[in-house]
Amino acid sequence: MISFKQLPIEAKAAVAAGVVFFSMMLSRSYLAEKLDFRTRRWLLRLQMALFANTLMLMGSLHVWRSTVTTFTRSSAASSFCFMLWKIAVFIFLALAHSSFFTLLFLVAEEPYFFSLAAYTCLGAYIILIFFLFTLGSVEQAYKFLSGRGAKAGTGNKNRTALKPVLAVLLTVVLTVAGLLNASQPPTVNSVEIPVHKLPSTMNNLKVVLLSDIHLGPTVGKTKLAMIVRMVKALKPDITVIVGDLTDAEAKIIRPAVEPLGELDSPLGTYFVTGNHEYYTSDVSNWFELLKSFNIQPLHNENVKIVSPKSTSDWFCLAGVDDIEADVLRYSGHGMDLKKALRGCSSEHAIVLLAHQPIAAKWALQERPDINLILSGHTHGGQIFPLNAGAYLLNPFFVGLYKVGQNTFVYVSPGTMYYGIPMRLGSRAEITEIILRSP
């Protein structure tokens, strides 16, 4: 029987990842009620950072072998430039691995340069892994088609060296493009949505949708102030924030949140939790902070949005907790659609705020009379090649979907980004939704 010491390092990393994942599940199942919030918060974040790093270790070994070890037998291996290259690759990998720990130590009013550099390296790391794998697969397919018995020669060695060089060049180009794309202000996307049973006096009501701002290591006060200015310029009747506003504790990042106090939509500003709010383990304090800025959290509850032209005309605006609260066994929280829609009858239009598209799907299965659901979470994939995964894992990916005769679902691609300050194949968005009365 093979001992742990005899396992290759990739297998050891996989075992370590399994152990950390098991500890996470154990903590959620048996320690959730026994630990105080602060301890739970640190334990969860530390476990997630360790889990991500043990998984990444397998990829990092492949990156090192592809971009460094491959060239150690070449004539340039003893040169000063190659030594610098090895140092650069090591720093790159170290920064990518350290990105997950910035949530624990480097969150403030404005992002630290180290956090921006670390998350940029993480984004480049994901792209590089993809191209190394893809080009490697193409190489193996070429070898298979050209004959398994072909002797290795100079041509094969050149192709082996070409693969990492091409992968690195593609990664650099796409990283720069992604950084430039994400540095631009969010685009304003105007969408008209017919809402069944919306009173005629509320025709053309304007709702501005924000989602996935992710205040934290790489998004701070300056970015949020820009978003608020853009929202105010649109002069919405209602502003809604459908989760993942933050990745940090309320006390730590409070100065960065202050621009939200300038939102002044006449019919109110509303908020529902996303999965990342529960990762902070600080939801109650966030609710209190948002209330101090006149933003109303919809914690499995609803409000009547009354027409400015007629007090007898109204529709029901409801919000549910994110489904991650159930997974984390977050006390007093969890998606409860019956509670959220209590008093919302099918005689009036119903608009639901639910962070994750899967929650939107579940809500429609239980209450098909909901007329409009506003979601986020997917980020439109945020960066290539994660777009494909986000598309496959969510019942609604991004944009407007019609479900049945009288129901629409709109999924925001996100107003900022999570961690990695890059966007490839997606664009940050502030959504201006015009509600139309049929």
C-alpha positions in Angstrom: 0.0 0.0 0.0 1.4 3.4 -1.0 2.0 5.7 2.0 1.2 9.4 2.0 4.9 10.3 1.7 5.2 8.3 -1.6 2.3 10.1 -3.3 3.2 12.7 -5.9 2.9 16.3 -4.8 -0.3 16.9 -6.8 -1.9 13.9 -5.1 -0.8 15.3 -1.7 -2.4 18.7 -2.6 -5.6 16.9 -3.6 -5.7 15.1 -0.3 -5.1 18.4 1.6 -7.9 20.0 -0.3 -10.2 17.1 0.6 -9.3 17.5 4.3 -9.9 21.2 4.3 -13.3 20.7 2.5 -14.3 18.1 5.0 -13.4 20.4 7.9 -15.6 23.1 6.3 -18.5 20.8 6.1 -17.9 19.6 9.7 -17.8 23.2 10.9 -21.0 24.1 9.1 -22.8 21.0 10.5 -21.6 20.8 14.1 -19.9 24.0 15.1 -22.2 26.6 13.6 -24.3 27.0 16.7 -21.4 26.6 19.2 -19.1 29.3 17.9 -19.6 33.0 18.3 -20.0 35.1 15.1 -16.4 36.5 15.1 -14.8 33.0 15.5 -17.1 31.6 12.8 -16.3 34.5 10.5 -12.5 33.9 10.8 -12.8 30.2 10.7 -14.9 30.2 7.5 -12.7 32.6 5.7 -9.6 30.8 6.7 -11.0 27.5 5.6 -12.1 28.9 2.3 -8.7 30.5 1.7 -6.9 27.3 2.6 -9.2 25.2 0.4 -8.7 27.5 -2.6 -4.9 27.5 -2.1 -4.7 23.7 -1.9 -6.6 23.4 -5.1 -4.5 26.1 -6.8 -1.3 24.3 -5.7 -1.9 21.6 -8.3 -2.3 24.2 -11.0 0.7 26.2 -9.7 2.9 23.1 -10.0 1.8 22.7 -13.6 2.5 26.4 -14.3 6.0 26.1 -12.9 6.8 22.9 -14.8 5.5 24.4 -18.0 7.1 27.9 -17.8 10.3 27.1 -15.9 11.2 23.4 -15.7 10.6 22.9 -19.4 13.5 25.3 -20.2 16.0 24.1 -17.5 17.8 21.9 -20.1 18.1 24.7 -22.7 21.2 26.7 -23.3 19.5 29.8 -21.7 18.9 28.0 -18.4 22.1 29.4 -16.8 21.6 33.0 -18.0 20.7 35.9 -15.8 17.5 36.5 -17.7 16.3 33.0 -17.0 17.0 33.6 -13.3 14.9 36.8 -13.4 12.2 34.8 -15.2 12.1 32.2 -12.5 11.8 34.9 -9.8 9.0 36.6 -11.8 7.0 33.3 -12.1 7.5 32.6 -8.4 6.3 36.1 -7.4 3.3 35.8 -9.8 2.2 32.5 -8.2 2.8 33.8 -4.7 0.7 36.8 -5.3 -2.1 34.7 -6.9 -2.1 32.4 -3.8 -2.1 35.4 -1.4 -5.2 37.0 -2.9 -7.6 34.9 -0.8 -6.0 36.1 2.4 -6.4 39.8 1.7 -10.0 39.5 2.9 -8.6 38.7 6.3 -6.0 41.4 6.6 -6.2 44.1 3.8 -9.7 45.7 3.6 -10.0 49.4 4.0 -11.8 52.5 2.6 -9.8 52.2 -0.6 -8.0 49.2 -2.0 -4.4 48.5 -1.2 -2.0 48.2 -4.1 -1.0 44.7 -2.9 -4.6 43.5 -3.0 -5.1 44.8 -6.6 -1.8 43.2 -7.7 -2.7 39.9 -6.0 -6.2 39.6 -7.5 -4.8 40.7 -10.9 -2.4 37.8 -10.7 -5.2 35.5 -9.7 -7.1 36.5 -12.8 -4.1 36.0 -15.0 -3.5 32.7 -13.3 -6.9 31.4 -14.2 -6.4 32.5 -17.9 -2.9 31.0 -18.0 -4.1 27.6 -16.6 -6.8 27.5 -19.2 -4.5 28.1 -22.1 -1.8 25.7 -20.9 -4.5 23.0 -20.6 -6.1 23.9 -24.0 -2.8 24.0 -25.8 -1.6 20.9 -24.1 -4.8 19.1 -25.2 -4.3 20.3 -28.8 -0.7 19.1 -28.6 -1.8 15.6 -27.4 -4.4 15.4 -30.1 -1.8 16.4 -32.8 0.5 13.6 -31.5 -2.2 11.1 -31.6 -3.3 12.0 -35.1 0.2 12.2 -36.5 1.1 8.7 -35.1 1.9 7.5 -31.7 5.1 6.0 -32.8 6.6 9.2 -34.0 10.1 9.7 -32.7 10.8 12.7 -30.5 13.0 15.2 -32.4 13.9 18.8 -32.6 10.5 19.7 -34.0 8.7 18.1 -31.0 11.0 20.0 -28.6 10.2 23.2 -30.3 6.5 22.6 -30.1 6.9 21.8 -26.4 8.7 25.1 -25.8 6.2 27.0 -28.0 3.2 26.0 -25.9 4.1 27.9 -22.7 5.4 30.9 -24.6 2.1 31.2 -26.5 0.1 30.6 -23.3 2.0 33.4 -21.5 1.6 35.8 -24.4 -2.1 35.2 -24.7 -2.5 35.6 -20.9 -0.7 38.9 -20.9 -2.8 40.3 -23.8 -6.1 39.2 -22.2 -5.1 40.4 -18.7 -4.4 43.9 -20.0 -7.7 43.9 -22.0 -9.6 42.7 -18.9 -8.0 45.3 -16.7 -8.9 48.1 -19.2 -12.5 46.8 -19.6 -13.1 46.6 -15.8 -11.6 50.1 -15.2 -14.3 51.7 -17.3 -17.5 53.0 -15.6 -20.4 50.6 -15.7 -22.5 50.8 -18.9 -26.1 52.0 -18.4 -28.4 49.5 -19.9 -32.0 50.6 -20.4 -34.6 47.8 -20.5 -38.4 48.1 -20.9 -40.3 45.3 -19.2 -44.1 44.9 -19.4 -45.5 44.0 -15.9 -48.8 42.2 -15.8 -51.4 44.0 -13.6 -49.2 47.1 -13.1 -51.6 50.0 -12.6 -51.7 52.4 -15.5 -50.8 55.3 -13.2 -47.4 53.6 -12.6 -46.6 53.2 -16.3 -43.0 54.1 -17.1 -42.0 53.8 -13.5 -38.2 53.7 -13.4 -36.3 51.1 -11.3 -32.5 51.2 -11.2 -31.0 47.8 -10.5 -27.6 47.4 -8.8 -25.9 44.1 -8.0 -22.6 42.5 -7.1 -20.6 45.7 -6.1 -18.4 43.7 -3.8 -17.0 46.4 -1.6 -13.8 44.8 -0.2 -10.2 44.3 -1.2 -10.4 45.7 -4.7 -13.5 47.9 -4.7 -13.7 51.0 -2.4 -15.3 54.3 -1.8 -14.2 56.0 -5.0 -15.8 53.3 -7.2 -19.0 53.3 -5.1 -19.2 57.1 -5.2 -19.0 56.9 -9.0 -21.9 54.4 -9.1 -24.0 56.6 -6.9 -23.4 59.6 -9.1 -24.5 57.6 -12.2 -27.6 56.3 -10.4 -28.6 59.8 -9.3 -28.2 61.1 -12.9 -30.8 58.5 -14.0 -33.4 59.9 -11.5 -35.0 56.6 -10.6 -38.3 56.2 -8.8 -36.9 53.2 -7.0 -33.4 51.8 -6.5 -32.8 48.2 -5.7 -29.5 46.4 -4.7 -29.9 42.7 -5.2 -27.1 41.3 -3.1 -23.3 41.0 -2.8 -22.8 44.6 -1.9 -19.9 43.7 0.3 -17.2 41.2 1.2 -16.2 42.7 4.5 -17.5 43.5 8.0 -19.6 46.6 8.3 -17.4 48.2 11.0 -14.2 47.8 8.9 -15.5 49.2 5.6 -18.1 51.7 6.9 -16.3 54.8 5.5 -16.4 53.2 2.0 -20.2 52.8 2.2 -21.0 56.4 3.0 -21.8 57.4 -0.6 -24.9 55.2 -0.4 -26.4 57.8 1.9 -26.8 60.1 -1.2 -29.3 57.8 -2.9 -32.6 59.6 -2.8 -35.1 57.7 -4.9 -38.6 59.0 -4.1 -40.2 55.6 -3.7 -37.3 54.2 -1.7 -34.1 52.2 -1.9 -34.2 48.5 -1.1 -31.7 45.8 -0.5 -31.6 42.0 -0.3 -28.7 39.8 0.8 -26.4 37.9 -1.5 -24.2 34.9 -0.7 -21.2 37.1 0.1 -23.1 39.0 2.8 -23.4 35.7 4.7 -19.7 35.0 4.2 -19.0 38.1 6.2 -21.1 36.7 9.1 -22.0 40.3 9.8 -25.5 40.6 8.2 -27.2 42.2 11.2 -24.7 45.0 11.4 -25.0 45.5 7.7 -28.8 45.8 8.0 -28.4 48.5 10.7 -25.8 50.4 8.6 -27.9 50.4 5.5 -31.0 51.5 7.5 -28.9 54.5 8.7 -28.5 55.5 5.1 -32.2 55.2 4.5 -31.9 51.9 2.6 -34.5 49.3 3.6 -33.4 45.6 3.7 -36.1 43.2 2.6 -35.4 40.3 4.9 -38.0 37.8 3.6 -40.6 40.6 3.6 -42.4 43.0 1.2 -43.5 46.6 0.9 -46.3 48.2 -1.0 -45.0 50.6 -3.7 -47.8 53.1 -4.0 -48.3 55.2 -7.1 -47.5 58.9 -6.7 -50.6 59.7 -8.7 -53.1 57.5 -6.9 -52.9 56.0 -3.4 -55.2 53.2 -4.4 -52.8 51.9 -7.0 -49.8 49.9 -5.9 -47.7 46.8 -6.5 -45.9 44.4 -4.2 -42.1 44.6 -3.9 -40.7 41.6 -2.1 -37.3 40.4 -1.2 -35.9 37.0 0.0 -32.7 36.1 1.8 -30.0 34.5 -0.3 -30.1 30.7 -0.4 -26.5 30.5 1.0 -27.9 31.4 4.4 -29.5 27.9 4.5 -26.3 26.2 3.4 -24.3 28.1 6.1 -27.1 27.5 8.7 -27.1 31.3 9.4 -29.4 31.7 12.3 -32.6 33.6 11.6 -31.9 33.8 7.9 -32.7 31.7 4.8 -34.9 32.0 1.7 -38.6 32.0 2.9 -40.8 32.8 -0.1 -44.1 32.3 1.8 -43.0 34.9 4.4 -41.7 37.3 1.8 -44.9 37.3 -0.2 -47.3 37.3 2.8 -50.0 39.7 1.8 -49.0 39.8 -1.9 -52.0 38.5 -3.8 -52.2 37.8 -7.5 -54.6 40.7 -7.8 -51.7 43.0 -7.8 -48.4 43.0 -9.6 -45.5 41.2 -7.8 -41.9 42.1 -8.2 -39.4 39.9 -6.3 -35.7 40.6 -5.5 -33.7 37.4 -5.3 -29.9 37.4 -5.6 -29.3 34.1 -7.3 -31.0 33.0 -10.5 -31.6 29.5 -9.0 -33.6 31.2 -6.3 -35.6 32.9 -9.0 -36.3 29.5 -10.6 -37.4 28.0 -7.2 -39.6 31.0 -6.5 -41.4 30.7 -9.9 -42.0 27.0 -9.2 -43.7 27.8 -6.0 -45.4 31.1 -7.0 -45.9 31.3 -10.8 -47.9 34.4 -10.4 -44.8 36.5 -9.7 -44.5 39.0 -12.5 -40.9 40.1 -12.4 -37.8 38.8 -10.6 -34.6 40.8 -10.4 -31.4 38.9 -9.8 -27.6 39.1 -10.1 -24.9 36.7 -8.9 -23.6 35.4 -12.2 -21.4 38.5 -13.1 -22.0 37.4 -16.7 -19.1 35.0 -15.9 -16.9 38.1 -15.3 -13.8 36.8 -17.0 -13.0 34.3 -19.7 -13.0 31.3 -19.3 -15.3 31.3 -16.3 -18.2 32.6 -18.5 -19.0 29.1 -19.7 -19.2 27.7 -16.2 -21.4 30.5 -15.0 -23.7 29.9 -18.0 -24.0 26.2 -17.4 -24.5 26.5 -13.6 -27.4 29.0 -13.7 -30.9 28.6 -15.0 -30.8 32.3 -16.1 -27.4 33.6 -17.1 -27.6 37.3 -17.9 -30.2 39.7 -19.4 -33.9 39.5 -19.8 -35.8 36.2 -19.9 -39.5 35.6 -20.4 -41.0 32.7 -18.4 -44.6 31.7 -19.2 -47.1 34.2 -20.3 -46.8 37.0 -17.8 -43.4 36.6 -16.0 -40.0 38.1 -16.7 -36.6 37.5 -15.0 -33.8 40.0 -15.4 -30.3 39.0 -14.3 -27.7 41.8 -13.9 -24.2 41.0 -15.0 -23.0 43.0 -11.9 -22.2 46.6 -11.2 -18.6 46.0 -10.3 -16.6 42.8 -10.0 -15.6 40.3 -7.3 -12.0 40.5 -6.3 -10.3 40.2 -9.7 -10.3 43.7 -11.2 -10.9 42.3 -14.7 -13.8 41.6 -17.1 -13.5 39.5 -20.2 -16.5 38.6 -22.2 -18.7 40.6 -19.8 -19.3 44.3 -18.9 -20.2 45.9 -15.6 -23.7 47.3 -15.7 -26.2 49.7 -14.0 -29.6 48.6 -15.3 -32.3 51.2 -15.9 -35.6 49.2 -15.9 -38.7 50.9 -17.2 -41.9 49.2 -16.0 -44.6 49.2 -18.6 -48.3 48.8 -17.8 -50.0 46.4 -20.2 
